[in-house]
Amino acid sequence: MALAIHVLTLFPNMFSGVLGESMMKRAAEIGAVDVELIDFRQYAKDRHRTVDDTPYGGGAGMLLKPEPLFEAIDDLCNRLNTRLESPRARVVLLSPSGRRFTQQVAEEYAQSERIVLICGHYEGFDDRVRQALATEELSLGDFVMTGGEIAAMAVIDAVTRLLPGVLGNAASLEDESHVQGLLEYPQFTRPAVYRDLAVPEVLVSGNHQRIAEWRERHALYRTWKERPDLLRIEQLTPRQRAWLTAFEQGDLTGIDVE
Protein backbone atom coordinates (compact mmCIF):
# COMPACT_ATOMS: atom_id res chain seq x y z
CA MET A 1 0.00 0.00 0.00
CA ALA A 2 1.42 3.36 -1.04
CA LEU A 3 2.16 6.05 1.50
CA ALA A 4 -0.29 8.85 0.69
CA ILE A 5 1.13 12.37 0.96
CA HIS A 6 -1.11 15.41 0.41
CA VAL A 7 0.58 18.80 0.11
CA LEU A 8 -1.45 21.97 0.67
CA THR A 9 0.41 24.70 -1.18
CA LEU A 10 -0.05 27.97 -3.03
CA PHE A 11 2.60 26.97 -5.58
CA PRO A 12 2.05 23.38 -6.77
CA ASN A 13 4.21 23.90 -9.87
CA MET A 14 7.29 24.16 -7.65
CA PHE A 15 7.10 20.39 -7.07
CA SER A 16 7.16 19.19 -10.68
CA GLY A 17 10.92 18.82 -10.97
CA VAL A 18 11.39 17.13 -7.60
CA LEU A 19 8.55 14.65 -8.02
CA GLY A 20 9.24 13.87 -11.66
CA GLU A 21 12.91 12.94 -11.46
CA SER A 22 15.28 10.44 -9.89
CA MET A 23 14.20 8.49 -6.82
CA MET A 24 10.86 10.25 -6.41
CA LYS A 25 9.84 9.30 -9.94
CA ARG A 26 10.83 5.68 -9.28
CA ALA A 27 8.95 5.63 -5.98
CA ALA A 28 5.74 6.75 -7.70
CA GLU A 29 6.20 4.29 -10.56
CA ILE A 30 6.53 1.29 -8.24
CA GLY A 31 3.57 2.41 -6.13
CA ALA A 32 5.52 3.16 -2.95
CA VAL A 33 4.21 6.71 -2.61
CA ASP A 34 1.30 8.73 -3.96
CA VAL A 35 1.75 12.51 -3.73
CA GLU A 36 -1.22 14.82 -4.26
CA LEU A 37 -0.70 18.58 -4.64
CA ILE A 38 -3.62 20.71 -3.46
CA ASP A 39 -3.71 24.41 -4.32
CA PHE A 40 -5.60 25.75 -1.33
CA ARG A 41 -6.10 29.10 -3.05
CA GLN A 42 -8.90 27.35 -4.95
CA TYR A 43 -10.83 27.08 -1.68
CA ALA A 44 -10.97 30.83 -1.06
CA LYS A 45 -14.53 32.02 -1.43
CA ASP A 46 -14.16 35.61 -2.66
CA ARG A 47 -13.73 36.45 -6.34
CA HIS A 48 -10.08 37.45 -5.83
CA ARG A 49 -9.23 34.11 -4.20
CA THR A 50 -7.78 35.89 -1.17
CA VAL A 51 -5.77 33.66 1.16
CA ASP A 52 -4.14 36.25 3.46
CA ASP A 53 -5.15 39.20 5.61
CA THR A 54 -3.73 41.63 8.17
CA PRO A 55 -3.39 40.38 11.76
CA TYR A 56 -5.80 41.48 14.46
CA GLY A 57 -4.07 43.83 16.87
CA GLY A 58 -1.76 45.19 14.20
CA GLY A 59 1.74 44.21 13.21
CA ALA A 60 3.86 43.82 10.12
CA GLY A 61 3.05 41.43 7.32
CA MET A 62 0.08 39.26 6.45
CA LEU A 63 -1.28 35.99 7.83
CA LEU A 64 -2.78 33.04 6.01
CA LYS A 65 -6.53 33.03 6.57
CA PRO A 66 -8.12 29.97 8.18
CA GLU A 67 -11.01 29.46 5.75
CA PRO A 68 -9.15 28.16 2.64
CA LEU A 69 -7.14 25.68 4.68
CA PHE A 70 -10.12 24.40 6.67
CA GLU A 71 -12.13 24.05 3.45
CA ALA A 72 -9.28 22.20 1.73
CA ILE A 73 -8.97 19.72 4.61
CA ASP A 74 -12.75 19.23 4.73
CA ASP A 75 -12.80 18.47 1.01
CA LEU A 76 -9.90 16.04 1.37
CA CYS A 77 -11.69 14.19 4.18
CA ASN A 78 -14.87 14.03 2.13
CA ARG A 79 -13.04 12.62 -0.89
CA LEU A 80 -11.28 10.04 1.27
CA ASN A 81 -14.45 9.33 3.24
CA THR A 82 -12.43 9.46 6.43
CA ARG A 83 -11.28 11.77 9.18
CA LEU A 84 -7.60 12.51 9.69
CA GLU A 85 -7.59 11.25 13.26
CA SER A 86 -5.93 7.87 12.99
CA PRO A 87 -2.58 7.49 14.80
CA ARG A 88 -1.16 6.59 11.39
CA ALA A 89 -2.37 9.83 9.77
CA ARG A 90 -0.53 13.10 10.33
CA VAL A 91 -1.46 16.69 9.51
CA VAL A 92 1.82 18.57 9.62
CA LEU A 93 2.17 22.33 9.80
CA LEU A 94 5.53 23.32 8.30
CA SER A 95 6.51 26.10 10.66
CA PRO A 96 9.72 27.53 12.19
CA SER A 97 8.20 26.92 15.63
CA GLY A 98 7.85 23.16 15.07
CA ARG A 99 10.08 20.35 16.29
CA ARG A 100 13.28 19.83 14.32
CA PHE A 101 13.08 17.42 11.40
CA THR A 102 15.65 14.66 11.84
CA GLN A 103 16.34 11.21 10.45
CA GLN A 104 14.46 9.76 13.40
CA VAL A 105 11.40 11.84 12.53
CA ALA A 106 11.67 10.69 8.91
CA GLU A 107 11.64 7.08 10.14
CA GLU A 108 8.52 7.81 12.21
CA TYR A 109 6.78 9.35 9.22
CA ALA A 110 7.71 6.40 7.00
CA GLN A 111 5.51 4.23 9.21
CA SER A 112 2.45 6.40 8.53
CA GLU A 113 -0.36 5.61 6.14
CA ARG A 114 -1.15 9.21 5.26
CA ILE A 115 0.64 12.55 5.70
CA VAL A 116 -0.78 16.01 5.03
CA LEU A 117 1.86 18.74 4.71
CA ILE A 118 0.62 22.34 5.01
CA CYS A 119 3.01 24.89 3.49
CA GLY A 120 3.12 28.26 5.21
CA HIS A 121 3.68 31.70 3.67
CA TYR A 122 3.81 35.36 4.63
CA GLU A 123 4.10 35.88 8.41
CA GLY A 124 2.53 32.51 9.18
CA PHE A 125 -0.88 31.02 9.87
CA ASP A 126 -3.96 32.17 11.70
CA ASP A 127 -3.41 30.22 14.93
CA ARG A 128 -6.72 28.41 14.59
CA VAL A 129 -5.07 26.36 11.84
CA ARG A 130 -2.52 25.13 14.37
CA GLN A 131 -5.14 24.59 17.06
CA ALA A 132 -7.79 22.73 15.07
CA LEU A 133 -6.19 21.26 11.94
CA ALA A 134 -2.60 20.28 12.64
CA THR A 135 -1.59 17.22 14.63
CA GLU A 136 1.98 18.52 14.82
CA GLU A 137 4.38 21.23 13.66
CA LEU A 138 7.68 20.62 11.92
CA SER A 139 10.72 22.78 11.15
CA LEU A 140 13.79 22.12 8.98
CA GLY A 141 15.91 24.32 11.24
CA ASP A 142 16.48 27.73 12.71
CA PHE A 143 16.35 29.81 9.56
CA VAL A 144 13.70 31.61 7.54
CA MET A 145 12.48 30.66 4.06
CA THR A 146 9.94 32.27 1.77
CA GLY A 147 7.47 29.43 2.18
CA GLY A 148 7.03 25.85 3.25
CA GLU A 149 7.36 24.26 -0.19
CA ILE A 150 11.09 23.53 0.01
CA ALA A 151 10.61 22.11 3.50
CA ALA A 152 7.80 19.90 2.17
CA MET A 153 10.06 18.63 -0.62
CA ALA A 154 12.79 17.78 1.89
CA VAL A 155 10.36 15.88 4.10
CA ILE A 156 8.88 13.98 1.15
CA ASP A 157 12.33 12.99 -0.13
CA ALA A 158 13.71 11.91 3.26
CA VAL A 159 10.61 9.85 4.07
CA THR A 160 10.09 8.30 0.64
CA ARG A 161 13.62 6.90 0.37
CA LEU A 162 12.91 4.85 3.53
CA LEU A 163 9.92 3.07 1.98
CA PRO A 164 10.36 -0.57 0.95
CA GLY A 165 11.59 -1.05 -2.60
CA VAL A 166 12.48 2.59 -3.29
CA LEU A 167 16.25 2.24 -2.99
CA GLY A 168 17.85 -0.44 -5.13
CA ASN A 169 20.14 -1.49 -2.28
CA ALA A 170 18.35 -1.29 1.06
CA ALA A 171 21.61 -1.99 2.89
CA SER A 172 22.94 1.39 1.77
CA LEU A 173 20.53 3.02 4.24
CA GLU A 174 22.30 1.46 7.18
CA ASP A 175 25.63 3.26 6.66
CA GLU A 176 24.29 6.70 5.80
CA SER A 177 24.91 9.75 7.93
CA HIS A 178 22.53 10.14 10.88
CA VAL A 179 21.04 6.64 10.54
CA GLN A 180 23.41 5.18 13.15
CA GLY A 181 23.83 8.46 15.02
CA LEU A 182 27.21 9.23 13.41
CA LEU A 183 28.18 10.96 10.20
CA GLU A 184 29.14 8.67 7.35
CA TYR A 185 32.77 7.65 7.00
CA PRO A 186 34.83 8.99 4.02
CA GLN A 187 34.40 7.02 0.79
CA PHE A 188 36.52 6.66 -2.34
CA THR A 189 36.31 5.08 -5.79
CA ARG A 190 38.62 4.55 -8.78
CA PRO A 191 41.26 5.64 -9.66
CA ALA A 192 43.35 4.69 -6.63
CA VAL A 193 45.57 7.74 -7.20
CA TYR A 194 44.35 10.99 -8.74
CA ARG A 195 46.45 14.16 -8.94
CA ASP A 196 48.80 12.71 -6.34
CA LEU A 197 45.90 12.09 -3.97
CA ALA A 198 45.82 8.43 -2.97
CA VAL A 199 43.04 6.31 -1.55
CA PRO A 200 43.92 5.14 2.00
CA GLU A 201 45.87 1.90 1.82
CA VAL A 202 43.54 -0.03 4.09
CA LEU A 203 40.61 0.40 1.68
CA VAL A 204 42.44 -1.39 -1.13
CA SER A 205 43.92 -4.08 1.13
CA GLY A 206 41.05 -6.53 0.80
CA ASN A 207 41.07 -7.04 4.58
CA HIS A 208 37.41 -6.59 5.45
CA GLN A 209 37.95 -6.56 9.21
CA ARG A 210 40.49 -3.73 8.94
CA ILE A 211 38.21 -1.86 6.52
CA ALA A 212 35.25 -2.12 8.91
CA GLU A 213 37.35 -0.81 11.80
CA TRP A 214 38.74 2.02 9.65
CA ARG A 215 35.24 3.06 8.66
CA GLU A 216 33.96 2.95 12.23
CA ARG A 217 36.90 5.00 13.53
CA HIS A 218 36.59 7.59 10.77
CA ALA A 219 32.81 7.91 11.16
CA LEU A 220 33.37 8.69 14.84
CA TYR A 221 36.23 11.10 14.08
CA ARG A 222 34.25 12.96 11.40
CA THR A 223 31.27 13.31 13.76
CA TRP A 224 33.49 14.51 16.62
CA LYS A 225 35.18 17.06 14.37
CA GLU A 226 32.23 18.30 12.29
CA ARG A 227 29.09 17.64 14.36
CA PRO A 228 29.96 17.02 18.01
CA ASP A 229 26.36 17.89 18.90
CA LEU A 230 25.33 14.53 17.42
CA LEU A 231 27.49 12.47 19.77
CA ARG A 232 25.64 10.52 22.43
CA ILE A 233 28.37 9.23 24.71
CA GLU A 234 26.12 6.70 26.41
CA GLN A 235 25.43 5.06 23.05
CA LEU A 236 29.10 4.57 22.15
CA THR A 237 30.84 1.24 22.54
CA PRO A 238 33.86 0.99 24.89
CA ARG A 239 36.12 0.96 21.83
CA GLN A 240 34.51 4.08 20.41
CA ARG A 241 34.82 5.83 23.77
CA ALA A 242 38.54 5.01 23.85
CA TRP A 243 38.95 6.44 20.36
CA LEU A 244 37.03 9.56 21.33
CA THR A 245 39.27 10.09 24.35
CA ALA A 246 42.30 9.77 22.08
CA PHE A 247 40.89 12.36 19.66
CA GLU A 248 40.27 14.78 22.51
CA GLN A 249 43.88 14.33 23.66
CA GLY A 250 45.19 15.04 20.16
CA ASP A 251 46.05 11.41 19.35
CA LEU A 252 44.87 10.81 15.78
CA THR A 253 46.53 7.43 15.31
CA GLY A 254 44.80 5.54 12.50
CA ILE A 255 43.18 8.66 11.02
CA ASP A 256 44.11 9.02 7.34
CA VAL A 257 41.74 11.82 6.30
CA GLU A 258 41.18 15.14 8.04
C-alpha positions as MATLAB code, in Angstrom:
seq = 'MALAIHVLTLFPNMFSGVLGESMMKRAAEIGAVDVELIDFRQYAKDRHRTVDDTPYGGGAGMLLKPEPLFEAIDDLCNRLNTRLESPRARVVLLSPSGRRFTQQVAEEYAQSERIVLICGHYEGFDDRVRQALATEELSLGDFVMTGGEIAAMAVIDAVTRLLPGVLGNAASLEDESHVQGLLEYPQFTRPAVYRDLAVPEVLVSGNHQRIAEWRERHALYRTWKERPDLLRIEQLTPRQRAWLTAFEQGDLTGIDVE';
ca = [
       0.000    0.000    0.000;
       1.416    3.364   -1.045;
       2.159    6.055    1.499;
      -0.290    8.853    0.692;
       1.127   12.374    0.964;
      -1.106   15.412    0.408;
       0.582   18.804    0.109;
      -1.451   21.968    0.672;
       0.413   24.703   -1.182;
      -0.053   27.974   -3.032;
       2.597   26.975   -5.580;
       2.051   23.384   -6.766;
       4.207   23.897   -9.870;
       7.285   24.157   -7.648;
       7.096   20.389   -7.066;
       7.162   19.193  -10.677;
      10.922   18.821  -10.970;
      11.387   17.127   -7.597;
       8.546   14.647   -8.019;
       9.237   13.868  -11.660;
      12.914   12.940  -11.464;
      15.284   10.440   -9.890;
      14.203    8.494   -6.819;
      10.862   10.252   -6.414;
       9.841    9.299   -9.942;
      10.831    5.677   -9.283;
       8.947    5.626   -5.976;
       5.743    6.753   -7.697;
       6.202    4.286  -10.562;
       6.535    1.291   -8.235;
       3.570    2.409   -6.127;
       5.521    3.161   -2.954;
       4.214    6.713   -2.611;
       1.301    8.725   -3.959;
       1.749   12.511   -3.728;
      -1.224   14.822   -4.264;
      -0.695   18.579   -4.643;
      -3.617   20.707   -3.457;
      -3.709   24.406   -4.322;
      -5.600   25.753   -1.325;
      -6.101   29.101   -3.045;
      -8.895   27.351   -4.951;
     -10.827   27.081   -1.680;
     -10.973   30.825   -1.062;
     -14.535   32.022   -1.435;
     -14.160   35.614   -2.663;
     -13.726   36.452   -6.340;
     -10.084   37.446   -5.833;
      -9.232   34.112   -4.201;
      -7.782   35.891   -1.170;
      -5.767   33.661    1.158;
      -4.143   36.245    3.456;
      -5.155   39.203    5.607;
      -3.727   41.631    8.169;
      -3.390   40.380   11.756;
      -5.801   41.482   14.461;
      -4.070   43.827   16.870;
      -1.756   45.191   14.197;
       1.743   44.213   13.210;
       3.860   43.818   10.116;
       3.049   41.432    7.318;
       0.082   39.255    6.451;
      -1.276   35.993    7.826;
      -2.784   33.040    6.006;
      -6.527   33.026    6.568;
      -8.119   29.967    8.179;
     -11.015   29.463    5.754;
      -9.147   28.164    2.642;
      -7.137   25.679    4.684;
     -10.117   24.405    6.668;
     -12.133   24.051    3.453;
      -9.282   22.201    1.729;
      -8.971   19.723    4.605;
     -12.753   19.228    4.727;
     -12.797   18.474    1.007;
      -9.895   16.042    1.367;
     -11.688   14.190    4.180;
     -14.874   14.030    2.134;
     -13.040   12.623   -0.891;
     -11.277   10.043    1.270;
     -14.449    9.328    3.237;
     -12.430    9.462    6.431;
     -11.279   11.769    9.180;
      -7.597   12.505    9.691;
      -7.594   11.254   13.264;
      -5.925    7.869   12.993;
      -2.583    7.491   14.796;
      -1.162    6.588   11.388;
      -2.374    9.830    9.775;
      -0.529   13.101   10.327;
      -1.461   16.694    9.515;
       1.820   18.573    9.618;
       2.174   22.334    9.797;
       5.529   23.320    8.297;
       6.509   26.099   10.656;
       9.719   27.529   12.194;
       8.197   26.915   15.635;
       7.847   23.161   15.073;
      10.082   20.351   16.291;
      13.277   19.834   14.323;
      13.083   17.425   11.397;
      15.652   14.657   11.836;
      16.344   11.209   10.447;
      14.465    9.762   13.403;
      11.395   11.839   12.535;
      11.672   10.691    8.911;
      11.637    7.084   10.137;
       8.522    7.805   12.208;
       6.775    9.346    9.215;
       7.705    6.401    6.996;
       5.511    4.229    9.215;
       2.451    6.396    8.531;
      -0.361    5.606    6.135;
      -1.155    9.212    5.261;
       0.641   12.550    5.704;
      -0.783   16.006    5.025;
       1.857   18.742    4.711;
       0.616   22.339    5.011;
       3.006   24.890    3.492;
       3.117   28.262    5.206;
       3.684   31.696    3.671;
       3.808   35.359    4.631;
       4.096   35.876    8.410;
       2.530   32.507    9.184;
      -0.879   31.021    9.871;
      -3.958   32.171   11.702;
      -3.407   30.221   14.928;
      -6.724   28.410   14.586;
      -5.067   26.363   11.838;
      -2.521   25.130   14.374;
      -5.143   24.592   17.064;
      -7.793   22.735   15.070;
      -6.193   21.259   11.941;
      -2.602   20.277   12.638;
      -1.593   17.219   14.625;
       1.976   18.518   14.815;
       4.382   21.232   13.661;
       7.681   20.619   11.925;
      10.720   22.775   11.149;
      13.790   22.124    8.985;
      15.912   24.317   11.236;
      16.482   27.729   12.712;
      16.348   29.806    9.558;
      13.697   31.611    7.543;
      12.480   30.656    4.064;
       9.939   32.269    1.765;
       7.471   29.435    2.184;
       7.026   25.847    3.247;
       7.359   24.263   -0.189;
      11.094   23.530    0.007;
      10.608   22.110    3.504;
       7.804   19.902    2.171;
      10.059   18.633   -0.620;
      12.792   17.779    1.887;
      10.358   15.880    4.097;
       8.882   13.980    1.152;
      12.327   12.995   -0.129;
      13.706   11.909    3.255;
      10.611    9.854    4.068;
      10.094    8.295    0.641;
      13.617    6.900    0.374;
      12.906    4.847    3.525;
       9.916    3.068    1.983;
      10.363   -0.574    0.947;
      11.591   -1.048   -2.605;
      12.478    2.585   -3.290;
      16.249    2.236   -2.992;
      17.853   -0.440   -5.128;
      20.142   -1.488   -2.276;
      18.351   -1.287    1.061;
      21.613   -1.995    2.887;
      22.936    1.388    1.772;
      20.527    3.018    4.237;
      22.304    1.458    7.183;
      25.629    3.261    6.657;
      24.285    6.702    5.801;
      24.912    9.753    7.928;
      22.532   10.144   10.882;
      21.038    6.642   10.540;
      23.413    5.180   13.152;
      23.832    8.458   15.020;
      27.212    9.233   13.406;
      28.178   10.955   10.196;
      29.141    8.675    7.348;
      32.768    7.648    6.996;
      34.831    8.987    4.022;
      34.404    7.020    0.793;
      36.523    6.659   -2.339;
      36.314    5.077   -5.788;
      38.621    4.552   -8.779;
      41.263    5.643   -9.659;
      43.348    4.688   -6.626;
      45.568    7.741   -7.199;
      44.351   10.990   -8.742;
      46.448   14.164   -8.938;
      48.804   12.711   -6.341;
      45.896   12.089   -3.969;
      45.818    8.426   -2.969;
      43.040    6.311   -1.549;
      43.924    5.141    2.000;
      45.873    1.896    1.819;
      43.538   -0.034    4.087;
      40.614    0.399    1.677;
      42.439   -1.391   -1.134;
      43.922   -4.076    1.130;
      41.055   -6.531    0.799;
      41.074   -7.043    4.581;
      37.406   -6.595    5.449;
      37.952   -6.562    9.206;
      40.490   -3.730    8.942;
      38.208   -1.861    6.524;
      35.251   -2.120    8.909;
      37.354   -0.813   11.802;
      38.741    2.023    9.646;
      35.236    3.061    8.658;
      33.965    2.951   12.227;
      36.902    4.995   13.529;
      36.585    7.589   10.768;
      32.814    7.913   11.162;
      33.374    8.690   14.844;
      36.226   11.103   14.076;
      34.254   12.963   11.404;
      31.273   13.307   13.758;
      33.488   14.514   16.623;
      35.183   17.059   14.366;
      32.230   18.300   12.286;
      29.087   17.645   14.362;
      29.963   17.018   18.008;
      26.355   17.888   18.895;
      25.329   14.532   17.425;
      27.486   12.473   19.769;
      25.643   10.522   22.434;
      28.374    9.231   24.708;
      26.116    6.699   26.409;
      25.430    5.055   23.051;
      29.105    4.571   22.146;
      30.840    1.236   22.537;
      33.861    0.988   24.889;
      36.123    0.960   21.826;
      34.510    4.079   20.410;
      34.824    5.825   23.770;
      38.541    5.005   23.845;
      38.954    6.436   20.357;
      37.028    9.558   21.335;
      39.272   10.090   24.353;
      42.303    9.769   22.082;
      40.892   12.364   19.655;
      40.265   14.783   22.508;
      43.881   14.332   23.656;
      45.188   15.037   20.160;
      46.051   11.413   19.355;
      44.870   10.809   15.780;
      46.529    7.430   15.309;
      44.802    5.537   12.500;
      43.184    8.659   11.024;
      44.110    9.022    7.340;
      41.743   11.820    6.300;
      41.182   15.139    8.045;
];
